[in-house]
Amino acid sequence: MKNFKYSACIITVALLTILCASCKSKKKLVDYQSAATEENTTTSSTAKEQTAQDERPDFNFHAIQFNFNSRSLRPDAIQYLDHIAAEMRMDPSTKFVVNGYASAEGTARHNMTLSINRANAVKKYMVSLGIDGSRLIIKGCGKSDPVAPNTTQSGREKNRRVEVKLAH
């Protein structure tokens, strides 16, 4: 009977030793899984931050060109305005100044009216795309601030434009 108790005691100690070892390795597994989860969360957060940075709007727009004495949007302008609207949607809190310009042909009054009409044509189209009109401030500039000399045909063509800029 003494041998039996002694054997049972040894078996119990052996089982407890195995059980403890199993618990320690299980804890290591749990700790490893926690660490892996934290690493994935950190990596995921970093990836989300990078994606958010990549998706920042680019408000550096080039000019929208117009034909001589016209306030009608050209097909290439419409395509580009679709791009501008997509960028504007990324930050609905921003406001923009829509500056209309004309070349030097015509009277100062006519050029001012034409430049305002061009800016309004751009605003109207942007509003049709869902951009809040209160975000777009119209400004007619007439023949002021030419980007090219008005002495050549190509210079005058470049000056018939609308520029969309961030409002400050």
N, C-alpha and C positions, 0 to 999 in steps of 0.2 A: 504494500500500500504506500510505503514511504517512497519507493521507486516511481510509483504512478504519479504521486503529487509532485515529485521532483521533475518528472518528464513533462507533466502538464504545465508546470511553472516555466520550464525552458521553452516549450512550444508557445506559451503566451508571450513571453519576452520576445521571441523570434517574430511572432506575428505583429506585436506592437512596433518592433523595429522596422519591419517591412511597411507597416501602415504609415509610420512617421516619414519614412523615406518617400513613400508614395505621395504624401501630403506636401512635402517640400518640393518635389518635382512638379506637382500639380500647381503649387503656388508660383513656381518659376514659369510655368506655361501661362498662367493667368497674367502674371506680370509682363511676360513677353507679348501677349495679346493686347494688353492695355497700352503698352509702349507702341505697338504697331498701329493701334487705333489712333493714338495721339499723333503719330507721325503722319498717318493718312489725313487726319483732320487738318494738321498744319500745312501739309502739301496742298490739300484741297482749298484751304483759305488763301494760300499764296497764289494758287492758280486762279481763284475767283478774283483776287485783287489785280492780277496781271490782266485778266480778261476785262475787268472794269477799266483799267488804264488803256487797254487797246481800243475800247469802245467809247473813249472820250470823243466828243464831237470836234470836227475840224472846221472852224469858222473862218478859215483863210480862203475866201471865195474869190474867183476871178470875175472880171466884168461880164455882164450880159450885153451883147452887141445888138444894135438895131439898124435897120435899113434907113436910107435917106428920107427925112421928113415923115417918119413912121413911128407910131407908138405900138404897133402890132408885134407880138412876140414871134420870133423866128423859130423853126423846128428845133434847131440846135439849142436855143435858149430854153425851150420848154423841157428838153431832156436834162439840161443842167439845173434848172429850177427844181425838178424832181429830186435831184441829188441834194440840193441846198435844203429842201424841206425835210428830207430824211435826217440830215445833220441837225437841223433846228429841233426836231422832235426829241432828240437825245437829251436836250436840256430846255424844258419848257419855261424856265424862269428867265431866260435871256431875252433881251430886246435888241432890235437891230435898227439901224438907219438905212433907208433905201434912198440912195442919192442918184437922181437922174441928171444926165448931161446931154448936151447937144453939140454939134460941130458949129463952126463960125458962120455958116450960110444963114441968111435970114436976119430979121431984126432981133434985137435983144428981147423984146416982149414975146415974139414968136418962139424963140429958143427957150425962154423960161417956161412958157406954157407947154411946149413940147417935152421938155425935160421932166416937168411935173407929171404929165400924162404917161411918160415912159415908166416913171417910178410907180405910179398908180397901177399900170398894167401888170407890173411885177407883183405888187401887193395883192391885187385882185386874184391873180393866179395862185399865189401862195395861200391865200384864204380858201380858195377852192380845194386846195390839198389838205385843208384842216389846220393850218397854222392860224392861231389867234391874231386877228388884225391889230389888236392893241399892242402887240409885240413889234409891230413894224411902223416906224416913224418915217414919213415921206418928206423928202427935201428936194426941191428943184434947184439945180445949180446953173442952168443955162449953159453958156459956152465957157464958163470959168473952169479952171483947173484942167486944161487939156493934158492928155497923156502923150500926145504926139503933136507935131506942128500942124496947124490948120491950112498950111500952104500947099499940101499935097493931098491927092485923093485918098491914099492909104492912111495918112494922118487923120483926115476928117472922118474916115470910117471907124478908126479906133476911138475917136472922141464921142461917137454916137453910142452911148452906153448907159448902163445902170450898174452901180456898185452897191453891194449889200455888205455892210460893216457892223461890227458890234457897237452898240450904243454905250457910251461912257458916262 
